[in-house]
Amino acid sequence: MRTTTLVKTAAALITVGTLVWGAHAAIMLTNTVTGQPLDLSEAPEEGRDTEAVKTFLQTGVNIYNEKQVCLPKAHELFLSMCSGCHGHYAEGKIGPGLNDSYWTYPKNETDQGLFETIFGGANGQMGPMYGALNMNEMLLVMSWVRHVYKDKPEGAVWLTSEQRSKFKPFDANAPHIEPAEELLPQCGGPAG
């Protein structure tokens, strides 16, 4: 009897914890393929409480886009998790290119849509990434994908008006940002 009560209590706490966590998201996040709501509790605990994740869950906007100090770590994460399928500069390999204005899933032109695809996966070999990346890391990867965009700034709907006015399409032959393993506090890393 006592074991049953403990199991029921634990299940109730998990459910309440999931509901409380879900309540922090002001936007509705859905799976790109099925349309079902994403269960954010599947993501690791680490990387949930950063300013970027909190802002994203309230607004659907990735504050790491074009944040220069975060791009080296974003580059490193992209290289380790995404480049095998999407190419070194997101030009596409066995997975689609991500650096131009064509999106296999049109919703990916928004930060919310790209997050949904990364978190929950897509068709083909793109499985859900919540087991490999935490939510803060997903936002960093997204910022690298946005950074290597090579088409006209008008198509970069994820940029603010100010960012769009300064945006230069990515040139793989120009000097570029080298990967970095250190995650700075401004990018969701540990404080000094």
C-alpha positions in Angstrom: 0.0 0.0 0.0 2.8 2.4 1.0 4.7 1.7 -2.3 1.5 2.5 -4.3 1.0 5.8 -2.5 4.7 6.7 -3.1 4.4 5.9 -6.8 1.2 7.9 -7.2 2.7 10.8 -5.3 5.8 10.7 -7.5 3.7 10.6 -10.7 1.6 13.5 -9.4 4.8 15.6 -8.7 6.2 14.8 -12.2 2.9 15.8 -13.8 2.8 19.0 -11.8 6.4 19.7 -12.6 5.8 19.2 -16.3 2.7 21.5 -16.1 4.6 24.1 -14.2 7.5 23.9 -16.7 5.1 24.0 -19.6 3.4 27.1 -18.1 6.6 29.1 -18.7 6.2 28.9 -22.4 3.9 31.7 -23.7 4.2 30.3 -27.3 2.8 27.0 -28.5 5.6 24.8 -29.7 4.6 21.9 -32.0 6.3 19.0 -33.6 7.2 19.8 -37.3 6.0 16.5 -38.6 3.0 15.5 -36.4 1.8 18.9 -35.2 1.6 17.6 -31.6 2.7 19.8 -28.8 6.4 19.4 -27.9 7.1 18.1 -24.4 9.9 20.4 -23.2 10.4 18.2 -20.1 12.2 15.8 -22.4 15.1 18.3 -22.7 17.9 18.1 -20.2 17.6 20.3 -17.1 20.9 22.0 -17.9 20.4 24.9 -20.3 16.8 25.6 -19.4 17.2 28.7 -17.2 19.3 30.9 -19.4 18.1 34.4 -20.4 18.0 33.2 -24.1 15.7 30.2 -23.3 13.4 32.3 -21.1 13.2 35.0 -23.8 12.6 32.4 -26.5 9.8 30.6 -24.6 8.0 33.9 -24.1 8.5 35.5 -27.5 9.7 32.9 -30.0 12.8 35.1 -30.7 16.4 33.9 -30.4 18.5 36.6 -28.8 21.7 34.8 -29.9 21.1 35.7 -33.6 24.1 37.8 -34.7 25.4 38.0 -31.1 29.1 37.9 -32.1 30.4 36.7 -28.7 28.3 33.6 -28.9 29.0 32.6 -32.5 32.3 30.7 -31.8 30.5 28.3 -29.5 27.5 28.2 -31.9 29.9 27.2 -34.6 31.5 24.5 -32.5 28.1 23.0 -31.6 27.0 23.1 -35.3 30.2 21.3 -36.4 29.8 18.6 -33.8 26.1 18.0 -34.1 24.9 19.1 -37.5 27.6 19.4 -40.2 27.8 15.7 -40.9 24.4 15.9 -42.5 24.0 19.6 -43.3 27.5 20.4 -44.4 30.3 22.5 -42.8 28.6 25.8 -43.8 25.0 24.4 -43.8 25.2 24.0 -47.6 23.6 20.6 -47.5 24.9 17.0 -47.8 22.6 14.1 -47.0 20.4 16.6 -45.2 19.0 19.8 -46.8 20.9 23.0 -47.1 20.1 25.5 -44.3 22.0 28.5 -45.5 19.6 29.9 -48.2 16.1 31.2 -48.5 14.6 27.7 -49.4 13.2 25.8 -46.4 12.1 22.2 -46.6 9.7 23.2 -43.8 8.7 26.8 -44.5 8.1 27.4 -40.8 11.9 27.1 -40.3 12.3 30.7 -41.5 11.1 31.7 -38.1 13.1 31.0 -34.9 10.1 29.2 -33.4 9.8 26.9 -36.4 13.5 26.1 -36.6 13.5 25.3 -32.8 10.5 23.0 -33.3 12.3 21.1 -36.0 15.6 20.8 -34.1 13.9 19.9 -30.8 11.3 17.4 -32.2 13.0 16.2 -35.4 11.7 16.0 -39.0 11.3 13.5 -41.7 14.2 11.4 -43.1 17.1 11.0 -40.8 16.6 14.1 -38.7 15.7 12.8 -35.3 14.8 14.9 -32.3 17.8 16.6 -30.8 16.6 17.1 -27.3 18.7 14.1 -26.2 21.9 15.5 -27.7 21.5 19.2 -27.1 20.0 21.2 -24.3 17.6 24.0 -25.2 20.3 26.7 -24.8 22.6 24.8 -27.1 19.7 24.5 -29.7 19.4 28.3 -29.7 23.1 28.6 -30.2 23.1 26.2 -33.1 20.2 28.1 -34.6 22.2 31.3 -34.4 25.0 29.7 -36.4 22.5 28.5 -39.0 21.2 32.1 -39.3 24.8 33.5 -39.4 25.8 31.4 -42.4 22.7 32.5 -44.4 24.0 33.5 -47.9 20.9 35.0 -49.5 19.6 38.6 -49.5 18.9 40.1 -46.0 15.2 40.8 -47.0 14.6 37.0 -46.7 16.2 36.9 -43.2 12.9 37.4 -41.4 14.5 36.2 -38.1 16.6 39.4 -37.9 15.5 42.6 -36.4 15.2 45.6 -38.7 18.5 46.9 -37.3 20.3 43.6 -37.8 18.8 43.3 -41.3 20.2 46.7 -42.3 23.7 45.6 -41.2 23.5 42.0 -42.4 26.0 40.8 -45.0 25.4 37.4 -46.6 27.8 34.7 -45.5 30.9 34.2 -47.7 32.7 30.9 -47.0 35.8 32.3 -48.6 36.0 35.3 -46.2 37.8 35.2 -42.9 35.4 33.6 -40.5 34.7 32.7 -36.9 36.6 29.7 -35.6 34.9 27.3 -33.3 35.3 27.6 -29.5 34.7 25.0 -26.8 34.2 27.6 -24.0 30.7 28.7 -23.3 30.7 32.3 -22.1 28.3 33.6 -19.5 26.7 35.9 -22.1 25.9 32.7 -24.1 24.3 30.7 -21.2 27.6 29.4 -19.8 28.6 29.4 -16.1 29.3 32.7 -14.5 33.0 33.4 -14.1 
